[in-house]
């Protein structure tokens, strides 16, 4: 990369940081989560509107989303303490399974009722299971939300990817059979099993290895360097082995928090480093949103957007009631599961490859839904946690320096 290109990239990064700060403050003034402001900043500055950040620049900064999601997953994994699992038992696991299954079954059924072919309905249903953890985590951090709903939400969004991958693997296998595809049925079902188990195993190994340098390096700067290196290694190995980088980083954080007494220090140092990275990630995500897909959504898109939310809410409610979770969890968890982004877009690409005749429709619907969910989702998360009493008024209104 020549020096001129490097200067241009640094200019755009600076522009994204400035735009994120400005729109984040505007969002705060109208009592919206900062993440909504970051997304709007990217949408306004990006290729769709002002074009101050060109499309080729957006495409060249793929390392930022990879790194940001890796750190988010690592932080979420750090919440998986065995003491918490012993205290809550199977509750978050059951809720995660039922909220994903609820979205899948309701969306697939609604697509069939709308006259769509069964393979297409199955693919859309499976994609509906995925939930994006990034926006939810940002809202929780900004407002310092605490309580049973927040605690359950963190675990459910972390487990959601594993459940979504499993449901998608089953759906894609059935769709291939229905379309007489030459795909291998057993391979399609086992592929997500390999992804999930392989990711958890690799993450566990890396988490155990993480503890070794922590014994010898105790200064915050050194520990930040170690953390950066381990997260980047986790992401790189995930891509090399065809595993889920989110699950690998999450498992690494979970292993570390359960085998090392230094995890608190590591997470504190990491939390001090990640805010600008996460801001860049959301501004970049906003720049990738394409509002021109909105007119293409049609009836299928409207059904998907609305029914998926209903499925998430019903599934979360059923799981919480079944496991006798606190009433607030049953009532307020579902709306906080609306955000959908990277994993869903990735699954839509796989679905389009499996069913090329429906590829353009699948892509248009998922991209449009991402635009809507990413804008509305953080606001719904804030409202839900506020009504649950887990975002306190003084925290919500405290001035931000």
N, C-alpha and C positions, 0 to 999 in steps of 0.2 A: 504494500500500500504506500503510495507516494505521500510526501508531506502535505500537499494540497488537499488530498482526500482525507488525511488524518485531521487537518484543521477543520474541514467541513463537518466531519463526524462529531468532533468536539463541539463545534458551534451548535449543531442540532441537539446534542445532549444538553448543552447549556440552555437552549431554548425550551426544551421539554421540562427541565427543572424549574425555570422561571414561570412557564405556563402552568405547571402543576401547583406551584406555590400560590399564584394569583387566583386560579380557579378554585383551589382548595379553600382559600380564605373566603371567596364569594359563596361557596357552598355552605361554609360554616355560618355566614351571616344570615342565610335563609334556612338554617337548621337542617341542612342535609349533611350526610356523611362526607368526609373529605374525599373518599374514593370516588364518589359521584362527580365531584369537581375535577378530579384527575382525568376521569374518562371523558368528560365534556371538553376539557382542555385538549386532549388528543384529537377528539372529533373536530373541534374548531380549527386547530392548527394543521391537521393532517390533510391527506389528498382529497378528502370529500368536500371540504369547505375552503379555507383560506390557502391551502396548498403550501404553507410555509415549511412543512415537513414533507418532502416528496415521497412517493411510493417506494422508490428504490432504496431510500434511506431507511424507511420502515422495515423493509425486507432484509436489510443488511445488519440489523441490530438484534437478530434472533437470540444472541447469547444472553441478552438482558432478561427476556421471559424465562429462559431455561434456569438462569441463576436465581431469579426471584422466586420462582415456584419451588426450586430446590430448598431454599432457605425457609419458605413458608412450611413446606412439608416437614423439614427438620424440626422446626419449632413446634409444630403440632405433635410430632412424635414424642417430643420432650414432655408432653402432658400425659403420656401413657404410663403412668406409674402403677406398679403392681398393687400398691395400697388402694389406688382408685378403682382398679378392676375388681379387687376383692370386695370393695364397698358397694359398688353398683351392680356387680355380677354381669349377666348377659343382656341387661337392658339396652345399652347403646347398640349392641350387635343386632338384636332383634329389630330395633327401630330402624337401623340403617338398611337391613334387608327388606323390611316391609315398605319403607318409604320409596325405595328404588323399585321394588316389585309393583307397588301401587301405581307409580307413574308409568311403568312399562305396560301393565295390563290395561289401564284406562286409555292410554294413548293408542295402543294397538286396537282395542275394541272400538274406539271412536273413529279411527281411520277406516275400519271395516264397515262401520255403519254409514260412513260418508261415501261408500262405494269404491274405496281404494283396494287394489289387489293385496292378497294376504302377505306375499313376501315384502312388499313395501310397508305395509302396516307393522309387520314384525320389526323391521329395521328402525322405523321411527319410534316404536315403543321402546326398543332397547337403548337407543340414543337418549331418550327422555330420562333414563335412570341416572345419568351423570349429573353431578352437582359440582360447581367450581368453588373450592375452599377459599381462594385468595381474597375475594371481596368481603366474605363473611369474617375472616380473620382480621382484616383491616378495621372493620366496624367494631369488633370486640376490643381490639387494642386501643382505638381512638377514644372510646367511651369507657374503657376500663370496666367492662361489664363483668359481673360476678354473680354466680348463683347456679341452681340446678339446671336451668334451661341452657345457659352458656356452657356449662360443663358438659352436658349431653350433646349440645350442638357441635362442640369441638371434636368430640369423638366420632359422631355420626358423619360429619363431612370428611373426616380422615378415612373412615371405613368405606365411604360411598364409592370411591374409585374401584376398590376391589370387587364390590358387588356389581357395579356397572360393567366391569370387564367380563365377569362371569356370565351375566345375563346376555351381554352382546355376543359372546362366544356361542351360547346356546341358540340365540336368535339367528345368527348368521348361518349356523349349520342347518337349521330347519328351512331357512330361506333358500339355501342352495339345493336342498332336496326338492322343494316345491317348484323351483325353476329348472330342475334337472341339470343343475350346474355340475361341472366335472370336479368341483372341489371335494376334498376328502372330509367326510362327515366327522370321523373320529378326531382328525387333526384339528378341525375347527373348534370342537368342544374342548380338546386338551390344550390348545394354545393359550387361552386365558388362565388355565390352571398352572401351566408352566410360568406364565408372566407373574402371577400372584405369588406362588410358592418360591420361585426363583428370586423375585424381588425381595421378599421377606428374608430369605436366607442370606442373600448378598448384603442387605442392609444390616442384618444382625452381625455378620462377620466384620463389616466396616465399623459398626458401633463398638465392638469389642476392641478392635485395633485402635480406635480413636483414643482409648484410655491410656495407651502406652506413652505417647509424647506428652500427655497432660501431666505425667509424673515428673517430667524433667523441665518443663517450661511453664512458669507460673505468672510471668508478666502478662498483662492484658494484651499488649501488642503481639506477643508471641502466640498467645492462645487464639487471637483473632486470625492470625496467619494459618494456624493449624486448622481452625474451623473452615476457613475459606478453602484450603487445600482438600479437606475431607469431603466437603459438599461437592466441589468440582470433580473430584475423583468419582464420587458416587454417581453423578450425572453422566460422566464420560463412560464409565463401565456399563451403566444402564443402557445407553445407546448402542454400545458395542455388542452387548449380549441380547439385545432386543427385549429388555425388561422395562418396567414402568419406573421412570426416575422419581415420580412422586412417592411411590410405595417404598422404593429403596431408601430415599432420604428420610421418610417417616420411620421406617424400621430402624435406621441408624440412630435417629434421635431417641426412639423408644428403648433401644438396647443401652445407649449411653446413660440415659436417666435412671436406669435400673441397676447398673453395675458400677457407676462412678459417683462419688460424693462431690465431684467438681462440676456436675452438670449445671447447677444454678449459676455459677460464675460464667460458664461458657455461654449460657442463654442470655445472661445480662449483657455480656460483651457483644453478642450477636445482635441483640435488640438495638444496641446503640449504633450499629453499622448499617442495618438494613433499611431504615426509613427512606433515604434517597433512592435506593435501588428499587424499592417497592413503588415509590412515586413514579419513577421512570417506566416501570412495568405497566402501570395502569394508564399513564399517558400514551404509551406505545400501543396498548390494547385499544384505547379510544381512537387512535390514528388508524388502526386496522379495521375499525367498524365502517361498513359501507352502507350508507343510508339509501343508496340507489336500489338495494334489494327489497326495500319495503313494498313497492308496488307489485312485486312478483310473488308475494306471499300467498295470496288467494285464500280460499276456504280451508285448504289443507293446513296452511300456516296458522290461521286463526284457531283452528281446532287444536293444533299441537301446542301453541302458546298457552291457551286457557286450560285445556284438559291436563297437561303435564302438571300445572300448579295444583289442580284439584287432586291429582293422584298422589303428589308429594304430601299434601296436607292430610289426606285421608289415611295414607300409609303410616305417616308419623303418628297420627292420632291413635290408630289401631294398635300400633306397636307399643306406644306409651301406656295405653289402657290395659293391654294384655299383660305387660310387665309390672303393672301397678306403680308406674312412675308418678312423681308429684303432679297434681292437676295442672300446674303451670306448664309443665313439659308437654303434656297432651294438647293443651290449648294453644301454645305460642311457638312450638318448635317448627311446625310445618312451613309457615311463611318465610322463615329464615333459610329455607333450603332451595329457594327459587333461583339464585345465580347459576349460570351455566356458561362455560366458555371453552377453554382449551381442549379438555378431554372429549367433549361433545363434538367439537370441530374435527378432531382426529378420528373419532369413530365415524363421522359422516364421510370422511375420505375413504375409509375402509368399506363402508356400506355402498358408496358410489362405485367402487371397484368391483364389488360383488354383484351389484345390480346396476350395470351401466345404463340400462334403459330408463332408470329413474334417477340417475346420478345428479342431473342438473336441478331437479325438484328437491331432492334431499339436501343438497348444498344450500340452495336458496332459503329453504325453510329454516335450517339450523343456523345459518348466518344471521337471518332476520331475527330469530328467536334470541340469539346471543346478544344482539344489539338491544333488544327490549329488556331481557333479563338482567343484563349487566347495568343498565340504567335504573331499573326499578328495584332489583334485588337488594342492594345495600340499604335503600330507604325502608323496604319491608323488614329487613333484619333489625334496623334501628327501632322501628315502631314495635316490633314483636318483643324485643328485649326491654324496651321502655315499659310496655304494658305489663310485662312479667315482673317489673320492679327491680330489674337487674342493671339498669342504667339509672343511676341516682340523679335527681335534679341538679345537685351541686356539681356533679361531674359533667352533666350535659351542658351546663351553662358557664362552667369555669372558663376564664379567659385563657387563651392559648398564646404562649409567647412565641 
